[in-house]
Amino acid sequence: MTTKQAIFDAIEQLPEQHLKDVLQYVQKLAHTLKSPISNSSTESSDPLSGFIGAVSHGSLAANLDDELYEG
């Protein structure tokens, strides 16, 4: 029995509610294989990746000491 046939046989045993999960996993796997940077951290997997460098764009901590220690 080939691996593909074993997968098909296992899928046949699953209840309908789990088939969507299997489909999503297979689609995600196929997408990662097509992606030029596979198996690396991406913005979608790292919620803070979009924040990196944000401090250099503004005055995030301007006058922070005055706000924290005043009074």
URRANOR-V420320 format. One record per helix or strand of 3 or more residues. SS is the DSSP state (a for helix, b for strand). FROM is the first residue (numbers start at 1). TO is the last residue. If there is no record, write none. Layout:
SS;FROM;TO
SS;FROM;TO
//
This chain:
a;3;13
a;16;34
a;54;57
a;64;69
//
